[in-house]
Amino acid sequence: MEKRHQDELTTRLEDAFLNGCSYISLAELYCWYDVQKIAALTNRDIESRWQKITNGKAGRLMKVEGRGGIFIFGEDRNYFHRSAVIKNTAPFLAYK
């Protein structure tokens, strides 16, 4: 895999971790991994990268196939949002 493809995959995985979901087209996966079929080796590599990015704290990487690609998200989708501690916050808009 080329460096620029590794960087793009990392960006998508981080997007899924930080925002709850991301999308990768099948064409991108075929191009990035230079394969004819997305098989177990590709899936294991993506899962390994996910665990490294999340430090294993967001569960397994889950996927839903659709629209010519896969939507990816963490098994524990709320991990990042639960772990964020925001102090001294007020409502965005206060209605009277």
C-alpha positions in Angstrom: 0.0 0.0 0.0 1.3 3.4 -0.9 1.9 6.0 1.8 -0.8 8.3 0.5 -3.3 5.5 0.6 -2.3 4.6 4.2 -2.8 8.2 5.2 -6.3 8.3 3.6 -7.3 5.1 5.3 -6.1 6.4 8.6 -8.1 9.6 8.0 -11.3 7.5 7.4 -10.7 5.4 10.5 -10.1 8.5 12.6 -13.2 10.0 11.2 -15.2 7.0 12.2 -13.7 7.1 15.7 -14.2 10.8 16.2 -17.5 11.4 14.4 -19.2 8.0 14.8 -19.2 6.9 11.1 -17.2 7.1 7.9 -17.5 5.8 4.3 -15.0 4.0 2.1 -15.9 3.1 -1.5 -15.1 -0.4 -2.8 -13.1 1.2 -5.6 -10.9 2.9 -3.0 -10.3 -0.3 -1.2 -9.3 -2.1 -4.4 -7.0 0.7 -5.4 -5.4 1.1 -2.0 -4.8 -2.6 -1.4 -4.1 -3.4 -5.1 -6.3 -6.5 -4.9 -9.0 -8.2 -7.1 -11.1 -9.2 -4.1 -11.6 -7.8 -0.6 -10.7 -10.9 1.5 -9.8 -11.8 5.1 -6.3 -10.4 4.9 -7.6 -6.9 3.9 -10.2 -7.0 6.6 -7.6 -8.0 9.2 -5.3 -5.2 8.2 -8.1 -2.6 8.5 -9.2 -4.0 11.9 -5.5 -3.9 13.1 -5.3 -0.3 12.1 -8.6 0.5 13.8 -7.3 -1.1 17.1 -4.1 0.9 16.9 -5.9 4.2 16.3 -8.5 3.6 19.1 -6.1 1.9 21.5 -8.6 -0.9 21.6 -11.1 1.3 23.5 -13.9 1.6 20.9 -14.5 -2.1 20.4 -14.2 -3.9 17.1 -14.6 -2.1 13.8 -18.1 -2.7 12.4 -19.2 -2.3 8.8 -22.4 -2.0 6.8 -22.2 -2.5 3.1 -24.1 -0.2 0.8 -23.9 2.4 -1.9 -20.9 0.8 -3.6 -18.8 0.7 -0.4 -18.8 0.3 3.3 -19.9 2.5 6.2 -17.6 1.9 9.1 -18.1 2.6 12.8 -16.9 1.3 16.1 -18.7 -1.4 18.0 -18.9 1.0 21.0 -19.9 4.1 18.9 -20.3 6.3 21.9 -16.9 5.7 23.5 -15.3 8.9 22.3 -18.3 11.1 23.2 -18.6 9.5 26.7 -15.0 9.9 27.4 -14.9 13.6 26.5 -15.2 15.7 29.6 -16.4 19.2 29.1 -16.3 21.6 32.0 -18.1 24.8 32.6 -20.5 24.4 29.7 -23.8 26.2 29.2 -26.6 25.5 26.9 -26.0 26.7 23.3 -29.2 28.7 23.3 -31.1 29.7 26.4 -34.9 30.2 25.8 -36.9 32.3 28.1 
